[in-house]
Structures are given as C-alpha cells and as structure tokens.
C-alpha cells in the first residue's frame, strides 16, 4: 500500500546522505522493511521548497571600562586600606561594589551596564577621607558623550551625589573617566552643566550677548549726546566772546570741526 510520509531535516544536511542512511538501516535480506510490518518499494528524498530557519549566531555586546572616582566622607582612611588582603579593605570593597552594582542596575542605563569593581582606596588629605577608584563596565551608549550620561545618572540616584546607600559622599569629588565635573559651562566641547538643561544654557548665553549689544548701543548714544552738548557750549562761547578770548582763525576752525562731529551723529 502506498503511503506518503514526510520527514524534515535541517537544510544543511545532504539529501543523498539521508537517503543512503535510510536505505542502509531498512535493508533486510534483499528488500527494505520499516519495522516488521511495512515493506518499502520506492524511497525518494526531495529538497523542500521552503527551507527551515537556520540558527543565527548570537552576538554578545562588547563592554568598555569606565573609570569612576569619588570620595567617601564617613569612611576614614587607614594604612590597612592599602592592603588588598586586609579584612577592612575586602569588607569595604565588597560593600561599595554591591552599592554601585545595585545603583546602575536600577538606572535608566541598566541595559548597558555589566558590573563595577573597586580597584583601589586612597587617602584624601587633609580630611583623611577615603577616595575610591572603581572601574565599571558599560556597553556602547547611544547618547554621547557617555561620561555625562553616567555622571548625571549617578547624581540622580545618589541624592545629587551625596549618598550611596550607607556611604556619604563629597559631591564635588565625582569624576567619570577624567575631569567631567560640575564646573562645566556653555559651548565648551562636550561639556555641560548637570544642573541645567541645554536650552537654559543657550538662553543664558543669548541673554549675555544681548546685554553686550545693548551696552554698545548705549555707549554710542551717550557719546553722541556728549559731543552735541560740547558743540553747543563751544558755539555759545564763540558767539559771546567772539574775538576776545581767541583768534578768529582758530575759533572758526574749531567750530567747524565740532559742527562736523555733530552732523555725523545727528
């Protein structure tokens, strides 16, 4: 009895190899049997018109190390903080790493974050507070520059850079991959103030430019009034005193000069 059955294989398997293996495994004496019941008379292996989807290679995001530096004000530095194998070093290293990992995993850039590791503790004179050097792994951030994005997220989740769980921080000590601090203002390459949006910074710059232009206009208007007043005084002086206080040639020449200035500004 003829019966059509279909078996699907990955498109990467050679059809001739499938047929040969099938015939070898079903050969019993001089004929082919499928089990003890079905005798096979005609076997065909055909390529399907629609190929099954093949497995796509998975890509893992590449991470880059970002240096994070800040100062802990309620952790006083001691000599055993230099020793990576000391209990105090290990305890504080673990606590700060846990705090940083929890912070960024609850941030708006959590999909780009992997983990943080404390690389060193340092003394911050003269207060004897403890400086922290940490390296955090982030994948590529679409928003650029990435230092500003990480900086602003850290401030937002640490009460403006003052509280990291049980650790109190010096807000002005935060650095992200170098000198990306809060003393950054308009139109400096890649630098922004974390406390003001871009539109506010642009408005401040435009307002400053407008004040400068108004100052220059006021200066020229005042200069015009001063010269015109000076011209009228000299003219009155010439009419009243005439030839008594100065010679005729000098007074007429000076009067003509003042009249020229007054005409140019009128």
C-alpha positions in Angstrom: 0.0 0.0 0.0 1.4 3.4 -1.0 1.6 5.9 1.8 3.3 9.3 1.8 5.3 10.3 4.8 7.4 13.5 5.3 10.4 13.8 7.5 12.1 17.3 7.9 15.8 17.8 8.3 18.0 20.9 8.5 18.8 22.4 5.2 22.5 21.8 6.0 22.1 18.0 5.7 22.9 16.5 2.3 19.8 14.8 0.8 21.8 11.9 -0.7 23.4 11.1 2.6 19.9 11.0 4.2 18.7 8.5 1.6 21.7 6.3 1.9 21.5 6.1 5.7 17.7 5.3 5.4 18.2 2.5 2.9 21.1 1.0 4.9 19.0 1.0 8.1 15.9 -0.5 6.5 17.7 -3.3 4.4 16.6 -6.7 5.5 18.0 -9.5 3.3 17.2 -8.5 -0.3 14.4 -5.9 0.4 13.8 -2.9 2.6 11.5 -3.1 5.6 10.3 -0.4 8.1 10.0 -2.4 11.2 8.5 -5.9 10.7 5.2 -4.7 9.1 5.9 -2.3 6.2 7.9 -3.3 3.1 9.3 -0.3 1.2 9.4 -0.3 -2.6 10.2 3.3 -3.6 12.1 5.8 -1.5 12.6 9.4 -2.6 14.4 12.2 -0.8 13.4 15.6 -2.1 14.5 19.1 -1.2 11.7 21.2 0.5 10.6 24.4 -1.3 10.8 26.3 1.9 13.9 26.0 3.9 13.7 25.7 7.7 15.2 28.7 9.5 18.8 28.1 10.5 20.3 29.0 13.8 21.6 32.6 13.9 24.9 33.2 15.7 24.3 35.1 18.9 26.3 38.3 19.4 27.5 39.4 22.8 27.8 43.2 23.4 31.3 44.5 23.9 31.9 46.3 27.2 34.3 49.1 27.9 35.8 50.0 31.3 34.8 53.4 32.6 36.8 54.9 35.5 34.7 56.2 38.4 36.3 58.2 41.2 34.6 59.7 44.3 35.3 60.4 48.0 33.5 58.7 50.9 33.3 61.2 53.8 32.2 58.7 56.5 34.9 56.2 55.8 38.3 57.3 57.3 41.4 56.1 55.6 43.9 53.9 57.4 47.1 52.1 56.5 45.4 48.7 56.1 43.2 50.2 53.3 46.4 49.9 51.2 46.5 46.1 51.7 44.1 44.3 49.3 44.1 41.2 51.5 43.2 43.0 54.8 39.7 42.4 56.2 38.9 46.2 56.2 39.9 46.5 52.5 37.9 43.4 51.5 34.8 44.4 53.5 34.6 48.0 52.2 35.4 46.8 48.6 32.6 44.4 48.7 30.1 46.9 50.2 30.9 49.6 47.7 30.8 47.2 44.7 27.4 46.0 45.8 26.1 49.5 46.2 27.4 50.6 42.7 26.0 47.5 41.1 22.6 48.0 42.6 22.7 51.7 41.7 23.3 51.2 38.0 21.1 48.1 37.7 18.2 50.3 38.8 19.2 53.2 36.5 17.9 54.2 33.1 21.1 52.8 31.5 20.8 49.4 33.2 20.7 47.6 29.8 24.1 48.9 29.0 25.6 48.1 32.4 27.5 44.9 33.4 29.3 45.3 36.8 31.6 47.5 38.9 34.8 46.6 40.6 36.8 48.7 43.2 40.4 48.9 42.1 41.9 50.9 44.9 41.4 53.1 48.0 43.3 56.3 48.6 43.8 58.9 51.2 42.2 62.4 50.6 44.2 65.0 52.6 43.8 66.9 54.8 40.4 65.4 55.8 41.6 61.8 55.9 38.5 60.8 54.0 38.8 57.8 51.7 38.9 58.2 47.9 37.5 55.3 45.8 38.8 54.2 42.4 36.3 52.0 40.7 36.0 50.5 37.2 32.5 49.9 35.8 31.8 48.0 32.6 29.3 49.6 30.1 28.4 48.7 26.6 28.2 51.3 23.9 25.9 54.2 24.9 24.0 55.8 22.1 23.7 59.1 24.0 27.0 61.0 23.8 29.2 61.9 25.5 28.8 58.8 27.7 30.7 60.5 30.6 27.9 63.0 31.0 25.2 60.3 30.9 26.8 58.2 33.6 27.6 61.3 35.6 24.0 62.5 35.6 22.6 59.1 36.4 25.0 58.8 39.4 23.9 62.2 40.7 20.2 61.4 40.2 20.4 58.1 42.2 22.7 59.3 45.0 20.7 62.4 46.2 22.7 64.7 44.0 26.0 62.9 44.6 25.8 62.8 48.4 24.5 59.4 49.5 25.5 55.9 48.2 23.4 53.6 50.5 25.2 53.8 53.8 28.2 55.9 52.5 28.1 59.7 52.5 29.9 61.2 49.5 31.6 64.5 48.7 29.5 65.8 45.7 32.4 67.8 44.2 34.7 64.7 44.1 32.8 62.8 41.4 34.9 62.1 38.3 33.8 59.9 35.3 36.7 58.9 33.0 38.6 62.1 33.9 37.7 65.7 34.6 34.0 65.6 33.9 32.8 67.6 36.8 30.0 70.1 37.6 32.1 73.2 36.8 31.3 72.9 33.0 29.6 75.6 31.0 28.3 76.7 27.7 29.9 75.8 24.3 32.9 74.1 25.8 33.4 70.9 23.7 31.4 68.0 25.2 30.9 69.8 28.5 27.5 70.7 30.0 26.3 71.8 33.4 24.5 68.8 35.1 22.2 71.2 36.9 20.8 73.0 33.8 19.2 71.7 30.6 20.8 72.7 27.3 18.0 75.1 26.3 18.5 77.0 29.6 22.3 77.3 28.9 21.6 78.6 25.4 19.2 81.2 26.7 21.8 82.4 29.2 24.4 82.8 26.5 21.9 84.6 24.3 20.9 86.9 27.1 24.6 87.7 27.8 25.1 88.6 24.1 22.0 90.8 24.1 23.3 92.7 27.2 26.6 93.3 25.4 24.9 94.7 22.3 22.6 97.0 24.3 25.7 98.2 26.2 27.5 99.1 23.0 24.4 100.9 21.6 24.0 102.9 24.9 27.7 103.9 24.8 27.3 105.3 21.2 24.1 107.2 22.1 25.7 108.7 25.2 28.8 109.7 23.1 26.6 111.4 20.6 24.8 113.4 23.3 28.1 114.4 24.9 29.6 115.6 21.6 26.5 117.5 20.7 26.4 119.3 24.1 30.0 120.1 23.8 29.4 121.6 20.3 26.6 123.8 21.6 28.8 125.1 24.5 31.7 125.9 22.2 29.3 127.6 19.7 27.8 129.8 22.5 31.3 130.5 23.8 32.3 131.7 20.3 29.2 133.9 19.8 29.5 135.5 23.3 33.3 136.0 23.4 34.0 136.3 19.7 37.5 137.5 19.1 38.3 138.4 22.7 39.4 135.0 24.0 40.9 133.5 20.9 41.9 134.4 17.4 39.4 134.4 14.6 41.0 131.7 12.6 41.4 129.2 15.5 37.8 129.6 16.7 36.3 129.3 13.3 38.3 126.1 12.6 37.4 124.6 16.0 33.7 125.4 15.4 33.8 123.8 12.0 35.3 120.6 13.5 32.6 120.4 16.2 29.9 121.0 13.7 31.2 118.2 11.6 31.0 115.8 14.6 27.5 116.9 15.5 26.4 116.5 11.9 27.8 112.9 11.7 26.0 111.8 14.9 22.7 113.7 14.2 
